[in-house]
Amino acid sequence: MALETAFLSSGLPEDAGVPTATAMAAAVRSQGAEPAFVGVIRGKPIVGVDEEGLERLASSGRKLSTRDLPLSAASGEDGGTTVAATLFLAHRAGLDIVATGGIGGVHAGAARDESADLSELSRTPVTLVCSGAKAILDLPATIERLETLGVTVVGYGTDELPAFWSGESGLRLTRRVDDPGQAAAVAREARALGLPGAVVVCVPPPPAEALSRGESEHAVAHALEEAGTLGIAGADLTPFLLARIVEITDGRSLRANRALLANNAAVAAQIAVAGDR
């Protein structure tokens, strides 16, 4: 099963990236599956990045979406792959289970910014395990956009869309599954029907590390206000917000982020094993 690596190059502090990747790999193997980190090393897309490669990605400071892959190949650069690029490369390599933290989505604002993750989810037939969309996004618009794109979204042991660090968003999901076998069955039927897009399995963060909805929303609002004051936008916005929210929450969002990455990897591995039975 595949794991994205943008968290290594831009989502987490450099000293937290590789230890988190190690914990994710251990979580996958503990469930009887084999992890394959997806990234770009010296311009070459790799499905199965080794430990040395993970170190390179953690120090690269660059995340690559699908559109960036030919550019990175031409320049020979390193980069962690976003959800979009990871889905594309994993599917090309024949892997149909992917784990990540949270997907990109729709940013609020007059000039609407939409992550390439959404369009890639609509056209790549894999199963993606995540903790919903990143809480810095317009979550109602993101879930509506997924519906418009025909992407199957289910809660894993929850009726509510997780909001990354928080298990609560106030947005009800129409369907849920409660164990790996049920999730694997949904994925199997999606492939049998020939649906072109992904099945998104939304897993709440571990309760012991999760932020409350109130704390998460307060931190996001505060960080967004600061970004607006400083004029930070575009590709610089998400890294700024994630780093600032770590500060606002005294590190609790970072602990939740690391915990949900390992937990999502374990759940994805369980689904992969259940699908092979």
N, C-alpha and C positions, 0 to 999 in steps of 0.2 A: 504494500500500500504506500501511497505517496504522501509527503508532507511538504508544505510550502516553506520558503526560507526568507521571505521579506521581513519576518520578525527578527531575523538575525542581523540583517543589514540596515534596518531602519526602525523596527518596531520596539526593540528593547535596548537598554544601555549595553555597550559592547561587552562589558564584563559579565553580563547576565545571559547573553545570547547562547554561547556554547554550552554552559551548564544546563540551560533550559532544553536545548536540543538533545543533550545526553539523557535528560529525564524523559523526554518524549520517546526517544528510541527505546529506552528501558521499558516504558509503559507499553509500547507496541509489542515488544518481544515477550513481555510477561503474559500477554493474551494469546500467544502462539502465532503471531504474524511477523513479517519482516519489514522494517521501515526502509523507505527509499526517499531521502531528502532530494528535492528538485532544486537546482540552481544553475547558474552560468559561471563557469570557470575558464578564464582566458578566452572568452568568447564562445566556448563550447557548451551547449545545453547538456546537462548531466542529470539523469534520473538514477540516484544512488550516490550522492555526494559523500565522500569519505571524511574522516575526522580532520585531516589537513585542509580539505576543501571547506569544511564548515568554519574553520578558523579564518580562512581567506574571506569568506562571505561576511563574517562578523566584523571584519576590519574594512570592508569595501565601502560602506556607507551608501550603497547604491541599490535601489530596488528596480526591477525590470518587469514591465507588463508585456503583453503579447506583442504589441507594436514595436517594442524595443529590441526584440530578439535578433532581427537581422542587423540592426545597428551595433549591438554588442558583439555579434559575430564578426562584423567587419573591423571593429576596433580592438577586439581581443580583450575586452574588459571582464571583470568579475561583477556579479550582482545576484542578490537574492531575488527569487521570483515571487511576484504577487499571486493572489488567488487565480487571476485570469491566466497568467503565463503557466502557472503550475498545472491547472486543469488541462490546458492545451498540450503541454509536454507529457503529462502523465497519460493522457488518453492516447497520444501518438505512440507511447511506449507499451500500450496494452494494459495499463493499470486503471482500475475503475473505482477505487476507493481513495479519497483524498481527505486529509485533515488539515485544519487551519484554526486560527483563533476566532476572528470575526471577519465577515466579508465586507468589501466596500459597498457603497450604495449611493444614494442621492443626498447631496449637500443642500441645505436650505439656502435661499437667497434669490435675489432678482435674476442674476445670471446663474442658472441652475447648472451645477456640475455633477455629472453622473459617472461613477466608476465603471471602467471596462469590465470589472468582475461580473456585472449584471448581464451584459450582452454575451459574455463567454459562457455564463451559466445557462443561457437560453439555447446554446448551440453545441454544447459538449456533453455527451451522455455518460456522466460519471455520478458517483454518490459523494457529496461533500458534507463532511461533519464539521460543524462550527458552533460558536455560541452566538448565533444570530448575526446581526450587523453591528459594526462599531458604534458605540453609544454617542459619538460626536456627530452622527448623521441625522438626517430627517428620517426617522424610522417609519412613520406612517407612509411617507412617499416611497420609501425603499420597498416595503412589503407590497404596496400597490403596484409598483413597477415590476416586481417579480411575478405578480399575478398576471399583469398584462403580457409579459413575455412568455407565459405558460410554463413557468418553472414550478415544479412540485416542491412544496415546503411543508415539513412536518415537525412537530415538537417531539422531543425525546423525553418522555416522562413529564411533559408539561403541556398545558393548553395555551401558553403565553409565549410570545416571541421573546427570547432572552435579549438583553441589551448589553452584550459583551461582559463587562465587569459585574453586571447585575442580572439576576434571573428574572427580573420584572421590567416590563415596558408599558403595561396597560393595553397591549395589542394582542387580541385573541387570535390564535391560529385555528383554522378550520379542522385540522386533523392532527392526531398524535399517534405515536407508537410508544410501547413501554418496555421493549427489550430488543436485543440485537436481531433475533430471528424475525420479528415483525418488520424492522427496518430493512433487513436483507430481502424480505418478501416484496416490499414496496419497490425496491430497486430492481429486483428480478422482473417484476411485472412491467415496470417502465421500459426496460430493455426489450422485453418480449413484444411490447406494443410498438417498438420502434420510435419512441418519443425522442426528439432530437436533443433535448436539454437535460439538465442535471436534476437529481433528487437532492434537496438540501435538508439535512437532518440537524435540527437546532437543539443543542444540549446546554442546559443552564450551567453556569460556573459552579464549582464545588461550594456548597453553602458556607463552609467554614472560612473561605477566603473571599466570598462575594461581597461586593458593596451593596448597600441598600439602594433602592430606586431613588430615594430622596438625595442621598449623598452623591450618587452618580450624576443625577441631573443638575445638582448644584455645582459640582465641579466642572461639568461640561459647559454650563451657561457662563460661569466665571471665565473659563479659558477662552471661549468664543468671544466674549466681550473684549478681553485683552488682545486677541488676534485682530479684531476689527480696529481697535485703537492704534495698533502698531502697523496696520496695513498688510498683514500677512495673509496670503491667499495662494490659490493654485497648489502646486506640488509641495510647497513648503508648509501648507496649513496642517495636514494630518500629523507630521512629525512634531510640529510645535505643540499642537493640542495634546498629543499623547504624553510628551515630556512635561508639559505644564501641569497636567492633571495628576501625574505622579507626585509633583511638588505639593499641589493643593491637598491631596489626600494623604500626605505624609508617607508615601510609599505603598499605601494599601492597594492602589490600582495596579501597581507593578506586581505585587504578590498575587493578586487575583488573575492578572494576565498570564503569569507563569503557570499558575495552577490550572487554569482552564485549557491552556495549550497541552499540558500533559494529559489532562482528563479527556479532552477531545481525541487525542491520539489513541488512548486506550479504548474509547468507545468505537472509534473507527476500526481498530483492530478486531474488536469483538464482532462487528458487523461483517468484516471481511471473512473471518473464520466461519461465522454462521452461514454466509453465502456460499461457502465451499462445501457445506455438508449435503 
